[in-house]
Amino acid sequence: MLINSLNIGDIKIGGQLLQKILYGYDTTINIKIPVEGFKLKKVEAEKGYVKFTLEK
């Protein structure tokens, strides 16, 4: 998974700064949706977590 930019509020981080922040971290996300028929509706950061919203 290649992350091109990171948005935090109104701030967009990208390029070399983002690469320095992520250096050494495994940024692979492997989501196995427990029930077939759902799709990813929204991804948002919330209090230090990433929230994934699914919809049927």
Distance bins in CASP14 RR format, pairs under 12 A and 6 or more apart:
PFRMAT RR
TARGET T0000
AUTHOR 0000-0000-0000
RMODE 2
METHOD distances of the structure
MODEL  1
1 22 0 0 0 0 0 1 0 0 0 0 0
1 25 0 0 0 0 0 1 0 0 0 0 0
1 26 0 0 0 0 1 0 0 0 0 0 0
1 27 1 0 1 0 0 0 0 0 0 0 0
1 28 1 0 1 0 0 0 0 0 0 0 0
1 29 1 0 0 1 0 0 0 0 0 0 0
1 30 0 0 0 0 1 0 0 0 0 0 0
1 31 0 0 0 0 0 1 0 0 0 0 0
2 14 0 0 0 0 0 1 0 0 0 0 0
2 15 0 0 0 0 0 1 0 0 0 0 0
2 18 0 0 0 0 0 1 0 0 0 0 0
2 19 0 0 0 0 0 1 0 0 0 0 0
2 22 0 0 0 0 0 1 0 0 0 0 0
2 27 0 0 0 0 1 0 0 0 0 0 0
2 28 0 0 0 0 0 1 0 0 0 0 0
2 29 0 0 0 0 0 1 0 0 0 0 0
3 13 0 0 0 0 1 0 0 0 0 0 0
3 14 0 0 0 0 1 0 0 0 0 0 0
3 15 0 0 0 0 0 1 0 0 0 0 0
3 18 1 0 0 1 0 0 0 0 0 0 0
3 19 0 0 0 0 1 0 0 0 0 0 0
3 21 0 0 0 0 1 0 0 0 0 0 0
3 22 1 0 0 1 0 0 0 0 0 0 0
3 23 0 0 0 0 0 1 0 0 0 0 0
3 25 0 0 0 0 1 0 0 0 0 0 0
3 26 0 0 0 0 0 1 0 0 0 0 0
3 27 1 0 1 0 0 0 0 0 0 0 0
3 28 0 0 0 0 0 1 0 0 0 0 0
3 29 0 0 0 0 1 0 0 0 0 0 0
3 43 0 0 0 0 0 1 0 0 0 0 0
3 50 0 0 0 0 0 1 0 0 0 0 0
4 12 0 0 0 0 0 1 0 0 0 0 0
4 13 0 0 0 0 0 1 0 0 0 0 0
4 14 1 0 0 1 0 0 0 0 0 0 0
4 15 1 0 0 1 0 0 0 0 0 0 0
4 18 1 0 0 1 0 0 0 0 0 0 0
4 19 0 0 0 0 0 1 0 0 0 0 0
4 22 0 0 0 0 0 1 0 0 0 0 0
4 27 0 0 0 0 0 1 0 0 0 0 0
5 11 0 0 0 0 0 1 0 0 0 0 0
5 12 1 0 1 0 0 0 0 0 0 0 0
5 13 1 0 0 1 0 0 0 0 0 0 0
5 14 1 0 1 0 0 0 0 0 0 0 0
5 15 1 0 0 1 0 0 0 0 0 0 0
5 17 0 0 0 0 0 1 0 0 0 0 0
5 18 1 0 0 1 0 0 0 0 0 0 0
5 19 0 0 0 0 0 1 0 0 0 0 0
5 21 0 0 0 0 0 1 0 0 0 0 0
5 22 0 0 0 0 0 1 0 0 0 0 0
6 12 1 0 0 1 0 0 0 0 0 0 0
6 13 1 0 1 0 0 0 0 0 0 0 0
6 14 1 0 0 1 0 0 0 0 0 0 0
6 15 0 0 0 0 1 0 0 0 0 0 0
6 17 0 0 0 0 1 0 0 0 0 0 0
6 18 1 0 1 0 0 0 0 0 0 0 0
6 19 0 0 0 0 0 1 0 0 0 0 0
6 21 1 0 0 1 0 0 0 0 0 0 0
6 22 0 0 0 0 1 0 0 0 0 0 0
6 27 0 0 0 0 0 1 0 0 0 0 0
6 43 0 0 0 0 0 1 0 0 0 0 0
6 45 0 0 0 0 1 0 0 0 0 0 0
6 50 0 0 0 0 0 1 0 0 0 0 0
7 13 1 0 0 1 0 0 0 0 0 0 0
7 14 0 0 0 0 1 0 0 0 0 0 0
7 18 0 0 0 0 0 1 0 0 0 0 0
7 43 0 0 0 0 0 1 0 0 0 0 0
7 44 0 0 0 0 1 0 0 0 0 0 0
7 45 0 0 0 0 1 0 0 0 0 0 0
7 50 0 0 0 0 0 1 0 0 0 0 0
8 14 0 0 0 0 0 1 0 0 0 0 0
8 18 0 0 0 0 0 1 0 0 0 0 0
8 21 0 0 0 0 0 1 0 0 0 0 0
8 44 0 0 0 0 0 1 0 0 0 0 0
8 45 1 0 0 1 0 0 0 0 0 0 0
8 46 0 0 0 0 0 1 0 0 0 0 0
8 48 0 0 0 0 0 1 0 0 0 0 0
8 50 0 0 0 0 0 1 0 0 0 0 0
9 44 0 0 0 0 1 0 0 0 0 0 0
9 45 0 0 0 0 1 0 0 0 0 0 0
9 46 0 0 0 0 0 1 0 0 0 0 0
11 17 0 0 0 0 0 1 0 0 0 0 0
11 18 0 0 0 0 0 1 0 0 0 0 0
11 45 0 0 0 0 0 1 0 0 0 0 0
12 18 0 0 0 0 1 0 0 0 0 0 0
13 19 0 0 0 0 0 1 0 0 0 0 0
13 20 0 0 0 0 1 0 0 0 0 0 0
13 21 1 0 0 1 0 0 0 0 0 0 0
13 22 0 0 0 0 1 0 0 0 0 0 0
13 45 0 0 0 0 0 1 0 0 0 0 0
14 20 0 0 0 0 1 0 0 0 0 0 0
14 21 0 0 0 0 1 0 0 0 0 0 0
14 22 0 0 0 0 1 0 0 0 0 0 0
15 21 0 0 0 0 1 0 0 0 0 0 0
15 22 0 0 0 0 0 1 0 0 0 0 0
16 22 0 0 0 0 0 1 0 0 0 0 0
16 23 0 0 0 0 0 1 0 0 0 0 0
17 23 0 0 0 0 0 1 0 0 0 0 0
18 25 0 0 0 0 0 1 0 0 0 0 0
18 27 0 0 0 0 0 1 0 0 0 0 0
19 25 0 0 0 0 0 1 0 0 0 0 0
19 27 0 0 0 0 0 1 0 0 0 0 0
21 27 0 0 0 0 0 1 0 0 0 0 0
22 28 0 0 0 0 0 1 0 0 0 0 0
27 50 0 0 0 0 0 1 0 0 0 0 0
29 40 0 0 0 0 0 1 0 0 0 0 0
29 43 0 0 0 0 1 0 0 0 0 0 0
29 50 0 0 0 0 1 0 0 0 0 0 0
29 52 0 0 0 0 1 0 0 0 0 0 0
31 38 0 0 0 0 0 1 0 0 0 0 0
31 39 0 0 0 0 0 1 0 0 0 0 0
31 40 1 0 0 1 0 0 0 0 0 0 0
31 43 0 0 0 0 0 1 0 0 0 0 0
31 50 0 0 0 0 0 1 0 0 0 0 0
31 52 1 0 0 1 0 0 0 0 0 0 0
31 53 0 0 0 0 0 1 0 0 0 0 0
31 54 0 0 0 0 1 0 0 0 0 0 0
32 38 0 0 0 0 0 1 0 0 0 0 0
32 52 0 0 0 0 0 1 0 0 0 0 0
32 54 0 0 0 0 0 1 0 0 0 0 0
33 39 0 0 0 0 1 0 0 0 0 0 0
33 40 0 0 0 0 1 0 0 0 0 0 0
33 41 0 0 0 0 0 1 0 0 0 0 0
33 52 0 0 0 0 1 0 0 0 0 0 0
33 53 0 0 0 0 0 1 0 0 0 0 0
33 54 1 0 0 1 0 0 0 0 0 0 0
33 55 0 0 0 0 0 1 0 0 0 0 0
33 56 0 0 0 0 0 1 0 0 0 0 0
34 54 0 0 0 0 1 0 0 0 0 0 0
35 54 0 0 0 0 1 0 0 0 0 0 0
35 55 0 0 0 0 0 1 0 0 0 0 0
35 56 0 0 0 0 1 0 0 0 0 0 0
36 54 0 0 0 0 0 1 0 0 0 0 0
36 56 0 0 0 0 0 1 0 0 0 0 0
37 54 0 0 0 0 1 0 0 0 0 0 0
37 55 0 0 0 0 1 0 0 0 0 0 0
37 56 1 0 0 1 0 0 0 0 0 0 0
38 52 0 0 0 0 0 1 0 0 0 0 0
38 53 0 0 0 0 0 1 0 0 0 0 0
38 54 1 0 1 0 0 0 0 0 0 0 0
38 55 1 0 0 1 0 0 0 0 0 0 0
38 56 1 0 1 0 0 0 0 0 0 0 0
39 52 0 0 0 0 0 1 0 0 0 0 0
39 53 0 0 0 0 0 1 0 0 0 0 0
39 54 1 0 0 1 0 0 0 0 0 0 0
39 55 1 0 0 1 0 0 0 0 0 0 0
39 56 0 0 0 0 1 0 0 0 0 0 0
40 50 0 0 0 0 0 1 0 0 0 0 0
40 51 0 0 0 0 0 1 0 0 0 0 0
40 52 1 0 0 1 0 0 0 0 0 0 0
40 53 1 0 0 1 0 0 0 0 0 0 0
40 54 1 0 0 1 0 0 0 0 0 0 0
40 55 0 0 0 0 1 0 0 0 0 0 0
40 56 0 0 0 0 0 1 0 0 0 0 0
41 51 0 0 0 0 0 1 0 0 0 0 0
41 52 0 0 0 0 1 0 0 0 0 0 0
41 53 1 0 1 0 0 0 0 0 0 0 0
41 54 1 0 0 1 0 0 0 0 0 0 0
41 55 1 0 1 0 0 0 0 0 0 0 0
41 56 0 0 0 0 1 0 0 0 0 0 0
42 50 0 0 0 0 0 1 0 0 0 0 0
42 51 1 0 0 1 0 0 0 0 0 0 0
42 52 1 0 0 1 0 0 0 0 0 0 0
42 53 1 0 1 0 0 0 0 0 0 0 0
42 54 0 0 0 0 1 0 0 0 0 0 0
42 55 0 0 0 0 1 0 0 0 0 0 0
43 49 0 0 0 0 0 1 0 0 0 0 0
43 50 1 0 0 1 0 0 0 0 0 0 0
43 51 1 0 0 1 0 0 0 0 0 0 0
43 52 1 0 1 0 0 0 0 0 0 0 0
43 53 1 0 0 1 0 0 0 0 0 0 0
43 54 0 0 0 0 0 1 0 0 0 0 0
44 50 1 0 0 1 0 0 0 0 0 0 0
44 51 1 0 1 0 0 0 0 0 0 0 0
44 52 0 0 0 0 1 0 0 0 0 0 0
44 53 1 0 0 1 0 0 0 0 0 0 0
45 51 1 0 0 1 0 0 0 0 0 0 0
45 52 0 0 0 0 0 1 0 0 0 0 0
46 52 0 0 0 0 0 1 0 0 0 0 0
46 53 0 0 0 0 0 1 0 0 0 0 0
END
